[in-house]
Amino acid sequence: MPLVAFEGEVIVVDREEQVQEAVDYLRTQRVIGVDTESRPSFQRGIHYPTALVQIATRDRCYLFRLTHIGMPQALADLFADPDICKVGLAFKDDINGLRRRRNFTPANCVDVQSMVEQYGILDMGLQKLFAICFGKKISKSQQLTNWENTYLTPEQARYASTDAWATLLIYEDLLAHEPLPREEVIRLKMAEKERMIEHQQEIQDQRLREQGIEPPPHMTPEERKEHQAQKKREARKRKRQRQATRKKLKV
C-alpha cells in the first residue's frame, strides 16, 4: 500500500505564551483528532509521564510539549469542553495520562475503537484501521523514539501529527458509512474466532511435527460448538447439584 503522512501545517508549542493562541484556534473546530506520546520504557514497571499531546484538524496540527510547558489550564479546559468533539484511539489511556499532569473532567471524548466493531472491523490498531478505511499505510517508525528530547526531529513531528490526523480521518470516514446489522457483526466475529482457532491449531500441529509426532484430528466448527454447549450444560448441572447440597446441609 502507498505510504502517506500528514502534509498540513505542524506547529510545535513549547512555550507557555504559545498555548492560548493554539487553544483559541482549536476551539473554532467542531471535531479534532488527538494522540499522545511518552518516552518509551524498556523495563517492566517503569512508566514515563505523557511528554507530548498532538491535536489535529484536517490541515493543521499542534504539538504541545508537556515536558516543556506542563499541562496548561487552557488545554485541560479544552478536553473538558462538551461542545468540541475530541477523537482518539485507546483514548482512555491518553486521557488518564493527561489527567495525571493536571486533573480535569473529560467531556465529549470519543474512542474510535468503541465504534469500529459496528462496521465489521475487528482490527484495533491505528495502522490497520487506516489501511482498512483508505487502502493506504502510515508509518510507525518513530514510535519508540525519545519524546523527551530537547528538540523534536522533523521525523518525530511528522509522525506525531500523522497519528492525530489519521485518527480524525478514520472517525469521519466511519460516520460517512452505515453500520452493519448486528447479525452481520456477530457472524464476522464468529468467523474471525474460527480463523484464530485454526491458526493456533496450525501452530500446534507444526510444533508436534517438528517433534516427530503426528497431530490428532481436529473438531469441526460444528463439533466445537456442540462440545462447548455440552461443557456449559455440565457446568450448570454441577452448579444445581452444589446448590441442592447446600440446601440439604442447611436443613
C-alpha positions, 0 to 999 in steps of 0.5 A: 500500500502507498505510504502517506503522512500528514502534509498540513501545517505542524506547529510545535508549542513549547512555550507557555505564551504559545498555548492560548493562541493554539487553544483559541484556534482549536476551539473554532473546530467542531471535531479534532483528532488527538494522540499522545506520546511518552518516552518509551520504557524498556523495563517492566514497571517503569512508566514515563509521564505523557511528554507530548499531546498532538491535536489535529484538524484536517490541515493543521496540527499542534504539538504541545510539549508537556515536558516543556510547558506542563499541562496548561489550564487552557488545554485541560479546559479544552478536553473538558469542553462538551461542545468540541468533539475530541477523537482518539484511539485507546483514548482512555489511556491518553486521557488518564495520562493527561489527567495525571499532569493536571486533573480535569473532567473529560467531556465529549471524548470519543474512542474510535475503537468503541465504534469500529466493531459496528462496521465489521472491523475487528482490527484495533490498531491505528495502522490497520484501521487506516489501511482498512478505511483508505487502502493506504499505510502510515508509518510507525517508525518513530514510535519508540523514539525519545519524546523527551528530547530537547528538540523534536526531529522533523521525523518525530513531528511528522509522525506525531501529527500523522497519528492525530490526523489519521485518527480524525480521518478514520472517525469521519470516514466511519460516520460517512458509512452505515453500520452493519446489522448486528447479525452481520457483526456477530457472524464476522466475529464468529468467523474471525474466532474460527480463523484464530482457532485454526491458526493456533491449531496450525501452530500446534500441529507444526510444533508436534511435527517438528517433534516427530509426532503426528497431530490428532484430528481436529473438531469441526466448527460444528463439533466445537460448538456442540462440545462447548454447549455440552461443557456449559450444560455440565457446568450448570448441572454441577452448579444445581447439584452444589446448590441442592447440597447446600440446601440439604446441609442447611436443613 
